[in-house]
């Protein structure tokens, strides 16, 4: 089978799309650059908002109308879709992202799922409860990617700050292990939820002192009104957010 990859959504989804591609290649299939050359389209989908889900469903119809098969991955696999072959996230485990010529950045998932209870979010339904990946598994993937030429490692999850809450570890502890890996590379920390980030902030900032870690944090607050935040199911107030950021 010849297939082409179409990746949508967050860095976690995109990294897993690349890792599923690696899995398919390991099974004897061929990744091609252009849809015209492909028998199938691996569609790594996002459903973070209704408009995005509608766009994904339109794209599925377009691919099917063109006579090609749809290999569906990403969040839409957990919802009813007819006439496609669904590929679960789990097959990406143990496979490495594809490092294309000239691409020096690799996304490495560190966890799946979320323990949040936000009233507006469909991602937690699609992804399930938090499952932190093993430290040794993550370190092995990073070593392999660095040896393959990666110079930027992007740690990704629905909420990187929640890493280890289910396993007795933590994101700062993981970072300390990662920066001890030999090689010329930098680490970029992916999005983290405020309530989980603030609880590890002191240790996180200490870990970020390493020259291998970008001095950058992606922390969405989503509303400047604490009443709205409470209705959204967020576990912090805007005053707490502002105080922590200061």
Backbone as a ProteinNet text record, in pm:
[ID]
protein_1_A
[PRIMARY]
XXXXXXXXXXXXXXXXXXXXXXXXXXXXXXXXXXXXXXXXXXXXXXXXXXXXXXXXXXXXXXXXXXXXXXXXXXXXXXXXXXXXXXXXXXXXXXXXXXXXXXXXXXXXXXXXXXXXXXXXXXXXXXXXXXXXXXXXXXXXXXXXXXXXXXXXXXXXXXXXXXXXXXXXXXXXXXXXXXXXXXXXXXXXXXXXXXXXXXXXXXXXXXXXXXXXXXXXXXXXXXXXXXXXXXXXXXXXXXXXXXXXXX
[TERTIARY]
83.2	0	87.1	52.2	115.6	21	74.7	-10.9	57.5	-24.4	23.7	-31	45.5	4.6	-49.5	-169.5	-225.2	-241.1	-167.1	-162.8	-236.2	-324.2	-396.6	-387.8	-413.5	-428.6	-301	-299.8	-194	-64.6	42	171.6	168.1	86.5	72	13	-93.5	-159.3	-65.3	9.4	99.7	214.6	267.5	374.5	323.9	202.5	148.5	116.9	76.9	56.1	184.4	295.8	425.4	467.2	437.6	476	391.3	264.2	180	231	277.4	338.9	458.4	541	656.8	613.2	504.3	451.6	408.3	336.8	290.9	408.9	511.9	632.3	696.7	698.3	757.6	678.8	552.2	468.3	475.1	565.9	588.5	518.7	451	381.6	475.2	437.9	525.6	461.8	535.5	491.7	535.2	439.7	470.8	442.4	494.6	485	355.7	299.6	183.9	62.5	-53.4	-176.7	-203.2	-161.7	-184.8	-114.8	-7.1	69.6	16	-76.5	-117	-242.5	-249.6	-372.4	-462.4	-397.8	-469.7	-417.3	-501.9	-462.8	-472.2	-359.1	-358.5	-395.9	-516.7	-571.2	-566.6	-474	-459.5	-547.4	-659.2	-768.2	-770.5	-836.1	-854.7	-1003	-1053.3	-1194	-1206	-1104	-1098.1	-1217.7	-1269.8	-1392.4	-1481	-1610.2	-1706.6	-1668.1	-1620.6	-1583	-1470.6	-1377.1	-1266.4	-1315.9	-1405.6	-1461.7	-1535.9	-1614.5	-1686.4	-1589.3	-1478.8	-1377	-1317.1	-1291.7	-1236.3	-1333.7	-1461.2	-1561	-1576.6	-1566.9	-1570.4	-1450.2	-1334.6	-1213.3	-1222.9	-1282.7	-1302.7	-1388.9	-1496.8	-1584.5	-1509.3	-1425.6	-1348.6	-1254.4	-1186.8	-1092.4	-1166.3	-1277.4	-1354.8	-1410.7	-1455.5	-1509.2	-1401.9	-1274.9	-1165.2	-1126.4	-1187.9	-1160.7	-1049.2	-997.1	-888.8	-944.2	-869.2	-907.4	-865.1	-941.8	-910.6	-862.8	-739	-685.8	-698.2	-784.4	-820	-746	-675.1	-612.9	-649.3	-603.9	-635.9	-766.6	-813.4	-926.1	-1058.4	-1075.4	-1202.7	-1225	-1120.2	-1135.9	-1227.7	-1249.9	-1333	-1479.5	-1514.2	-1651.6	-1696	-1827.3	-1875.8	-1833.3	-1767.7	-1730.8	-1743.2	-1818.3	-1841.5	-1743.8	-1710.6	-1633.5	-1486.4	-1430	-1287.2	-1225.3	-1092.7	-1020.5	-956.9	-997.8	-946.3	-816.8	-720.6	-593.5	-578.7	-572.6	-568	-432.8	-434.7	-311.6	-204.8	-249.2	-155.7	-51.5	-82.2	15.9	135.4	122.7	235.6	343.1	304.5	400.7	515.2	636.6	753.3	805.7	734.1	780.4	829.8	923.1	982	917.2	910.7	863.6	953.7	898.8	976.5	1054.1	1185.6	1270.8	1305.7	1231.6	1251.9	1378.7	1426.4	1547.4	1533.9	1630.6	1629.5	1548.1	1473.3	1391.2	1470.9	1498.3	1580.9	1499.6	1366.5	1279.9	1193.5	1183.2	1105.2	1012.8	885.1	789	790	803.8	806.1	690.9	587	478.1	528.6	488.6	529.3	410.8	289.6	170.8	52.4	-46.3	-172.9	-284.2	-388.7	-505.4	-492.9	-596.4	-607.2	-694.4	-656.7	-736.6	-828.3	-834.8	-918.3	-1066.3	-1147.7	-1292.1	-1357.8	-1291.5	-1344.4	-1476.2	-1572.3	-1706.9	-1716	-1620.4	-1627.7	-1542.9	-1462.8	-1355.5	-1395.4	-1380	-1407.4	-1280.4	-1164.5	-1037.7	-1020	-1063.3	-1047.3	-1134.9	-1247.3	-1332.6	-1265.6	-1208	-1142.4	-1015.5	-943	-811.6	-813.9	-919.1	-926.5	-847.7	-833.5	-764	-613.2	-545.4	-400.7	-327.2	-235.2	-144.8	-5.2	77	213.9	298.4	377.8	465.1	588.5	648.8	762.9	883.9	958.7	1077.6	1176.3	1201.2	1298.1	1253.7	1123.5	1070.2	1092.9	1066.4	1084	1231.2	1317.4	1460.7	1517.8	1473.1	1521	1482.8	1358.8	1314	1395.6	1422.5	1498.7	1642.1	1704.1	1840.3	1844.3	1746.6	1743.1	1725.6	1636.3	1612.8	1735.3	1803.7	1926.1	2033.2	2044.6	2142.3	2107.8	1978.5	1935.2	1950.6	1987.7	2012.9	1920.2	1824.4	1733.3	1810.4	1780.8	1845.3	1744.9	1617.7	1514.4	1418.8	1398	1304.2	1184.9	1066.2	944.3	866.8	865	788.2	641.1	556.8	417.6	322.2	206.5	97.5	-21.3	-137.7	-248.6	-213.9	-140.3	-97.3	35	145.7	276.1	299.1	237.5	259.2	199.7	104.8	43.1	126.6	236.1	317.5	356.8	337.6	381	281.8	170.3	72	14	16.3	-37	71.6	197	306.1	408.2	382.3	473.5	595.5	592.7	703.4	655.2	730.8	690.3	764.6	714.2	779.7	920.8	943.5	1081.5	1177.7	1132.7	1218.9	1251.7	1151.8	1175.2	1273.8	1256.2	1346.9	1491.1	1509.7	1644.9	1710.5	1631.6	1684.5	1715.7	1628.7	1646.3	1772.2	1794.1	1909.1	2041.6	2036.9	2160.3	2201.5	2114.9	2147.5	2255.7	2363.5	2468.9	2417	2471.5	2434.6	2404.2	2404.9	2379.1	2232.4	2146.7	2004.4	1940.9	1823.8	1746.5	1611	1552.2	1422.8	1320.1	1207.7	1095.9	980.1	930.1	821	687.6	599.5	469.8	370.4	249.8	145.1	117	91.4	58.2	-56.3	-142.1	-255.5	-209.2	-266.4	-219.8	-220.2	-331.3	-339.7	-232	-194	-89.4	49.6	63.2	192.1	231.7	136.6	169.1	215.9	163.1	199.1	341.9	401.4	539.2	633.1	585.3	658.8	800	815.4	948	1048.3	1009.9	1099.4	1118.6	1012.9	1021.2	1120.8	1113.6	1206.4	1350.6	1368.2	1502.3	1554.5	1468.9	1508.7	1536.2	1463.7	1478.3	1606	1681.3	1808.7	1911.6	1885.6	1976.2	1985.8	2105.4	2125.8	2054	2010	1943.2	1792.2	1738.5	1593.8	1561	1470.5	1424.8	1354.9	1380.3	1318	1182.3	1090.4	959.3	856.4	742.5	632.4	503.4	426.5	297.4	188.5	129.6	30.8	-96.1	-199.2	-321.8	-408.3	-465.4	-556.5	-702.2	-729.6	-859.8	-969.2	-963.3	-1059.2	-1001.2	-1029.5	-985.9	-1089.6	-1193.9	-1303.8	-1311.8	-1295	-1294.6	-1429	-1538.3	-1670.8	-1681.6	-1634.2	-1635	-1545.5	-1428.7	-1337.9	-1404.2	-1478.2	-1546.1	-1651.6	-1726.8	-1828.2	-1764.3	-1642.9	-1570.7	-1513	-1515.6	-1457.9	-1309.3	-1255.5	-1114.2	-1090.8	-972.8	-946.9	-859.1	-867.6	-790.4	-870.1	-831.8	-891.8	-791.4	-840.7	-751.4	-650.4	-690.9	-597.1	-478.1	-505	-397.6	-304.7	-364.6	-284.7	-189.5	-243.4	-161.6	-51.2	-83.6	15.9	129.6	95.7	198	285.7	225.2	301.4	397.6	355.3	445.1	570.9
-119.5	0	125.1	219.8	351.3	448.2	522.1	614.4	749.4	851.1	985.6	1027.6	1106.1	1149.8	1291.5	1309.6	1443.1	1460.6	1554.7	1575	1702.8	1694.2	1810.9	1816.2	1935.5	1947.5	1978.6	1938	1974	1898.6	1937.8	1872.8	1725.8	1690.8	1550.1	1470.8	1522.2	1453.3	1439.2	1545	1541.4	1443.5	1441.3	1345.6	1202.7	1177.1	1041.9	1004.4	1102.4	1074.8	1027.9	1093.6	1054.2	916.2	887.9	759.1	645.4	672.3	572.1	547.5	653.8	636.7	543	561.4	473.7	329.2	311.9	177.1	114.2	190.1	137.3	102.5	186.2	157.2	27.2	6.4	-116.5	-240.4	-220.4	-331.7	-353.2	-280.2	-301.3	-203.5	-102.9	-4.4	111.6	190.5	296.3	433.5	522.8	661.1	740.7	809.7	890.7	1037.2	1125.2	1268.9	1330.9	1274.6	1337.9	1245.9	1305.2	1226.8	1154	1213.8	1151.3	1016.3	997.5	873.6	767	804.5	717.5	636.9	519	439.9	481.3	528.3	559.3	689.7	751.8	873	844.6	858.7	850.1	987.7	998.8	1126.7	1132.3	1212.4	1228.5	1345.5	1314.8	1411.1	1482.1	1598.1	1680.5	1714.7	1714.1	1749.7	1851.3	1934.8	2022.8	2118.4	2159.4	2238.8	2183.9	2220.8	2165.5	2197.1	2319	2355.2	2266.7	2231.4	2145.3	2004.6	1953.3	1820.5	1818.2	1922.6	1929.7	1930.3	2002.2	2006.3	1868.1	1794.1	1659.4	1566.9	1577.2	1491	1526.3	1654.5	1693.4	1636.5	1641.3	1590	1439.5	1368.3	1223.8	1196.4	1271.8	1253.1	1281.9	1386	1419.8	1306.2	1249.8	1140.9	1019	984.2	867.9	890.1	1012	1042.8	1032.1	1050.4	1040.8	895.6	801.9	660.8	604.1	684	637.4	592.2	503.8	457.3	559.6	564.5	653.9	570.9	598.1	541	649.8	629.3	735.4	718.4	823.6	825.7	957.4	975.8	1098.8	1089.2	1202.8	1205.5	1158.6	1173	1135.4	984.5	906.5	760.8	713.8	796.6	757	795.9	837.9	876.7	807.3	792.5	718.1	781.5	702.3	742.9	619	628.5	512.4	509.4	387.9	369.1	402.1	392.9	419.7	306.6	296.4	203.5	284	257.5	332.5	269.8	356.7	312.3	376.5	296.1	346.8	409.9	504.6	569.6	468.1	356.9	264.2	208.5	201.1	144	236.1	362.5	454.3	428.6	363.9	338.2	251.6	291.4	214.7	250.4	337.6	383.3	527.3	565.2	698.3	789.5	920	1014.3	1010.1	1049.8	1053.9	1184.9	1175.1	1293	1311.4	1400.7	1421.5	1502.1	1497.4	1570	1717.9	1769.5	1910.4	1942.5	1845	1866.3	1822.3	1915.3	1885.3	1877.2	1884.4	1886.8	1761.6	1702	1579.2	1591.9	1558.7	1557.4	1422.8	1424.5	1301.8	1305.3	1224	1217.8	1161.3	1224	1174.9	1119.9	1143.2	1094.1	1094.7	1016	1011.7	1043.5	1110.8	1133.7	1252.6	1269.5	1387.5	1354.7	1407.8	1388.2	1506.7	1601.6	1719.5	1687.8	1783.4	1767.8	1890.5	1953.8	2077.1	2049.4	2135.9	2113.7	2130.2	2200.4	2235.5	2145.1	2056.6	1990.1	1850.2	1824.7	1692.1	1607.6	1673.1	1600.2	1497.1	1530.3	1435.4	1311.9	1328.5	1213.7	1127.1	1193.1	1120	1049.5	1112.9	1061.7	975.6	986.2	905	963.9	884.5	929	930.6	1003	1020	886.5	868.6	754.2	805.2	823.3	870.1	756.3	786.3	684.9	668	551.5	521.4	608.9	642.9	726.3	660.5	531.7	462.4	463.7	447.6	450.1	586.7	692.9	829.1	857.6	822.6	848.6	772.6	649.6	570	635.3	685.2	751.2	877	954	1078.1	1046.8	948.2	910	871.9	792.2	748.5	867.3	961.3	1075.9	1166.8	1185.4	1266.4	1200.1	1068.4	996.2	1003.2	1021.4	1033.4	1175.6	1269.3	1405.1	1511.3	1474.1	1573.8	1669.9	1798	1899.7	1970.8	1943.4	1996.2	1883.3	1862.1	1762.3	1835.6	1812.1	1876.5	1776.1	1798.7	1712.3	1749.3	1650.4	1681.8	1588.1	1642.2	1570	1665.4	1617.2	1710.6	1812.9	1769	1856.6	1802.5	1859.7	1806.2	1817.6	1917.7	1936.8	1824.5	1750.6	1640.9	1513.7	1517.5	1397.2	1341.5	1211.6	1142.7	1141.4	1212.7	1213.7	1074.9	990.4	855.2	751.3	796.5	699.5	735.8	843.9	882.5	958.9	1005.6	1083.8	1226.9	1306.1	1443.6	1493.2	1600.5	1659.9	1708.9	1778.5	1819.6	1701.2	1592.2	1474.4	1418.7	1415.9	1368.6	1459.8	1590.8	1685.8	1664.7	1642.5	1621.1	1499.8	1397.3	1277.9	1307.5	1382.9	1410.7	1492.3	1596.8	1684.4	1615.3	1500.8	1426.1	1340.5	1331.4	1255.2	1329.9	1264.2	1331.8	1374.9	1484.4	1528.2	1676.4	1728	1869.6	1886.1	1907.9	1923.5	2011.9	2066.5	2149.2	2083.8	2114.4	2058.4	2170.4	2150.5	2244.8	2176.2	2238.6	2180.9	2223.1	2126.7	2154.8	2212.3	2235.8	2303.4	2235.2	2317.7	2265.7	2345.7	2276.3	2341.8	2416	2535.2	2617.7	2546.7	2477.8	2419.5	2314.5	2240.8	2139.9	2201.5	2303.8	2371.5	2441.3	2511.1	2590.2	2502.3	2381.3	2293.2	2240.1	2247.2	2199.2	2311.8	2436.2	2548.1	2563.2	2553.9	2574.3	2472.2	2345.3	2240.6	2252.4	2293.2	2306.5	2415	2529.5	2638.3	2597.9	2518.2	2469.4	2379.4	2290.9	2201.4	2279.4	2389.5	2468.5	2551.7	2550.3	2621.3	2555.4	2430.8	2361.5	2436.2	2441.4	2506.8	2434.1	2311.7	2234	2258.6	2338.6	2360.4	2503.1	2518.1	2650.9	2718.9	2847.8	2925.1	2976.5	2882.1	2911.1	2817.2	2872.6	2791.6	2832	2732.9	2755.8	2722.2	2828.1	2809.6	2887	2822.8	2894.1	2924.1	3045	3073.7	3078.4	3099.1	3077.6	3177	3238	3344.3	3431.7	3561	3653.4	3674.1	3592.7	3605.3	3477	3487.8	3369.1	3297.8	3372.1	3309	3220.7	3272.7	3194.2	3071.4	3090.2	2977.5	2868	2908	2810	2733.9	2804.8	2739.1	2645.7	2678.1	2593.6	2469	2466.2	2353.3	2366.6	2488	2511.4	2517.6	2477.8	2464.1	2576.1	2693.1	2806.5	2933.9	3040.1	3171.7	3259.9	3361.4	3446.9	3516.2	3546.8	3610.3	3518.8	3389.7	3293.4	3284.9	3289.4	3283.8	3403.2	3522.6	3643.3	3644.8	3599.1	3596.6	3500.8	3385.6	3286	3333.4	3395.1	3441.8	3553.4	3637.9	3744.3	3686.6
0	0	0	-83.8	-82.1	-11.5	83.9	158.3	174.3	194.9	222.2	357.9	432.1	565.9	561	618.7	641.8	792.2	847.1	991.4	1030.5	1128.6	1177.4	1330.2	1384.1	1528.1	1602.9	1729.3	1823.7	1793	1862.8	1841.4	1881.1	1981.7	2019.6	1904.3	1846.6	1736.2	1616.5	1588	1473.4	1496	1618.6	1648.7	1634.6	1684	1674.8	1530.4	1448.7	1306.9	1240.6	1274.2	1218.8	1269.1	1396	1453.3	1396.2	1367.9	1301.8	1160.4	1093.4	961.3	970	1073.1	1091.9	1111.8	1187.2	1208.8	1076	993.8	865.1	775	777.4	698.6	745.8	878.5	933	892.5	853.7	809.6	658.5	592.8	450.3	358.2	413.9	331.6	297.6	197.9	147.9	167.4	231.8	247.7	125.3	62.2	-55.6	-25	-108.7	-83	-133.6	-240.4	-303.3	-299.9	-279.9	-273.4	-404.5	-516.6	-646.8	-658.3	-581.9	-588.4	-493.2	-405.8	-294.9	-325.7	-262.5	-263	-146.8	-37.8	85.2	144.1	225.4	297.6	447.1	516.4	662.1	714.4	768.6	812.5	965	1016.5	1161.2	1204	1268.3	1283	1417.4	1416.9	1535.9	1548.8	1672.2	1695	1808.5	1825.3	1941.8	1948	1831.9	1826.8	1716	1718.4	1623.1	1478.8	1453.6	1316.7	1264.9	1353.3	1312.2	1283	1367.7	1342.5	1208.6	1181.3	1053.4	936.7	952.9	847.6	824.1	931.6	919.3	845.3	879.5	814.7	666.6	632.8	491.2	417	482	418.4	395.7	489.5	472.7	349.8	334.4	217.8	88	88.6	-31.4	-70.6	28.4	0.4	-53.3	9.8	-35	-175.2	-203.6	-336.2	-444.5	-404.6	-501.5	-529.2	-454.8	-475.7	-390.5	-299.2	-212.8	-77.7	-12.2	120.7	225.9	334.6	445.7	564.2	607.6	731.2	836.5	932.9	1026.7	1158.9	1199.4	1331.4	1398.4	1520.9	1592.4	1669	1716.4	1809.7	1749.2	1618	1556.8	1557	1582	1582.5	1694.8	1794.9	1908.4	1891	1770	1740.8	1611.9	1591.1	1474	1341.6	1258.3	1122.6	1035	927.8	842	724.9	683.3	561.1	571.4	691.8	709.8	791	785.1	871.1	983.3	1105.9	1219.7	1271.3	1302.9	1358.9	1496	1599.4	1736.2	1767.7	1862.6	1907.2	1947.6	2004.9	2068.6	1972.2	1842.2	1749.6	1730.3	1773.2	1758.9	1863.8	1975.1	2082.4	2031.7	2064.5	2024	1886.7	1814.9	1684.4	1696.4	1610.6	1615.7	1512.5	1541.7	1440	1317.3	1204.9	1081.4	1075.4	1061.4	1050.7	903.6	836.7	693.8	668.8	545.7	508.4	543.3	617.6	653.9	777.3	829.4	948.9	1070.9	1161	1277.4	1405.8	1395.1	1512.6	1517.8	1637.3	1654.1	1774.2	1754	1863.6	1933.9	2066.1	2145.3	2245.7	2226.7	2325.6	2458.2	2568.5	2700.3	2779.3	2729.9	2800.4	2706.1	2741.2	2669.1	2767.8	2721.8	2805.3	2898.7	2980.9	3066.4	3187.1	3303.5	3424.7	3453.6	3361.8	3381.6	3367.4	3408.9	3398.6	3339.4	3243.2	3184.8	3112.4	3135.2	3083.1	2932.3	2871.9	2730.3	2641.8	2700.7	2626.6	2581.7	2451	2397.7	2389.4	2397.5	2384	2494.3	2616.2	2727.2	2706.6	2635.1	2604.1	2497.8	2398.1	2290.1	2337.6	2428.3	2468.2	2594.1	2674.5	2795.3	2911.1	3016.1	3136.5	3115.8	3202.8	3191.7	3198.4	3105.3	3105.8	3072	3173.5	3151.3	3096.1	2994.1	2936.9	3025.2	3018.3	3103.1	3072.7	3175.9	3158.7	3063.1	3081.1	2995.6	2849.5	2826.5	2690	2625.6	2701.1	2649.4	2622.5	2717.6	2702	2582.9	2564.2	2451	2318.4	2309.4	2186.2	2159.2	2264.1	2246.5	2203.9	2266.6	2226.2	2078.5	2036.9	1897.2	1802.9	1838.4	1751.2	1744.7	1857.1	1857.9	1771.3	1781.9	1700	1551.5	1520.4	1381	1327.5	1415	1369.2	1423.6	1508.5	1565.6	1654.9	1641	1723.8	1813.7	1795	1884.3	1919.3	2048.2	2097.6	2157.5	2101	2149.9	2235.4	2366.4	2455.6	2443	2416.4	2388.5	2461.7	2496.4	2562.5	2564.1	2604.3	2622.6	2729.5	2830.3	2939.7	2992.3	2946.6	2986.5	3137	3201.4	3345.1	3428.8	3372.3	3447.7	3441.1	3365	3350.6	3487.6	3504.4	3624.9	3739	3726.5	3835.1	3860.7	3759.7	3771.9	3797.7	3805.2	3817.7	3924.8	3998.2	4104.6	4057.6	3933.1	3880.1	3857.5	3781.2	3752.9	3629.8	3571.3	3455.3	3487.8	3600.4	3631.5	3642.8	3703.7	3714.5	3576.6	3488.4	3352	3279.7	3293.5	3229	3273.6	3402.7	3454.3	3389.5	3363.1	3296.2	3149.5	3084.7	2941.8	2916.1	2996.2	2969.6	3000	3066.4	3092.6	2972.8	2871.8	2751.2	2673.3	2635.5	2558.4	2421.2	2370.5	2236.9	2230.8	2109.1	2083.8	2045.6	2144.4	2117.4	2223.6	2189.1	2280.8	2305.7	2420.9	2459.1	2468.1	2401.4	2409.4	2481.4	2586.6	2665.7	2605.1	2581.5	2522.2	2621.7	2573	2649.7	2783.2	2884.1	3016.2	3076.6	3150.4	3214.3	3340.1	3364.9	3477	3611.5	3645.6	3779.8	3804.2	3699.2	3714.5	3705.6	3624	3610.7	3740.4	3801.9	3920.4	4036.1	4044	4155.4	4144.7	4025.2	4007.2	3965.4	3970.7	3911.5	3967.1	4097.6	4156.2	4103.6	4104.8	4054.6	3903.6	3833.3	3688.1	3648.8	3714.6	3684	3714.5	3817.1	3849.3	3737	3686.9	3577.5	3449.4	3430.1	3308.4	3306.5	3414.1	3415.2	3323.8	3286.9	3195.4	3062.8	3006.7	2877.5	2764.7	2791	2686.9	2681.7	2772.2	2777.8	2736.1	2638.1	2598.5	2716.1	2731.8	2840.3	2792.2	2777.6	2718.9	2780.2	2822.5	2873.4	2802.9	2761.8	2696.5	2798.4	2858.9	2965.6	2928.9	2875.9	2838.5	2960.6	2966.1	3077	3032.8	2905.4	2841.7	2876.9	2992.3	3024.5	3134.7	3126.7	3230.9	3338.9	3338.8	3435.4	3517.4	3648	3734	3735.4	3717.2	3712.5	3588.6	3475.7	3351.8	3366.8	3427.4	3448.4	3531.9	3635.4	3719.9	3640	3555.8	3473.4	3370.2	3328.8	3233.8	3300.4	3432.7	3504	3527.3	3507.6	3534.2	3685	3729.1	3872.1	3927.1	3867.5	3916.5	3892	3960.2	3939.1	3866.1	3798.1	3720.4	3811.2	3936.1	4029.2	4057.9	4070.1	4094.1	3973.5	3855.4	3732.9	3725.2	3747.2	3737.5	3842.5	3962.8	4069.6	4035.9	3981	3948.3	3832.9	3732.4	3617	3656	3748.5	3795.1	3858.6
[MASK]
++++++++++++++++++++++++++++++++++++++++++++++++++++++++++++++++++++++++++++++++++++++++++++++++++++++++++++++++++++++++++++++++++++++++++++++++++++++++++++++++++++++++++++++++++++++++++++++++++++++++++++++++++++++++++++++++++++++++++++++++++++++

